[in-house]
Amino acid sequence: MTRYSPDRLHEEVAYVAYHFHWPYLDIMQLDHHERQRWVAEIARINERLNEQGGVRR
């Protein structure tokens, strides 16, 4: 089993908290794969917004 980097964990938690305004404890209760899935979804949302010129609807 490989150890998950504490720096990477903090980065993921900050990313989700910043974009979705979820509390720290809620994010920490997600398992690794679910948290990574939310990070990927946020990235896709940001990419779509950037392609549209940053316009939110």
Contacts in CASP RR format, 6 or more apart in sequence:
PFRMAT RR
TARGET T0000
AUTHOR 0000-0000-0000
METHOD contacts of the structure
MODEL  1
MTRYSPDRLHEEVAYVAYHFHWPYLDIMQLDHHERQRWVAEIARINERLN
EQGGVRR
4 32 0 8 1.000
12 27 0 8 1.000
12 35 0 8 1.000
12 36 0 8 1.000
12 39 0 8 1.000
13 24 0 8 1.000
13 27 0 8 1.000
13 28 0 8 1.000
13 35 0 8 1.000
15 39 0 8 1.000
15 42 0 8 1.000
16 22 0 8 1.000
16 27 0 8 1.000
16 35 0 8 1.000
16 38 0 8 1.000
16 39 0 8 1.000
16 42 0 8 1.000
17 23 0 8 1.000
17 24 0 8 1.000
17 27 0 8 1.000
19 42 0 8 1.000
19 45 0 8 1.000
19 46 0 8 1.000
20 38 0 8 1.000
20 42 0 8 1.000
27 35 0 8 1.000
30 38 0 8 1.000
49 55 0 8 1.000
49 56 0 8 1.000
END
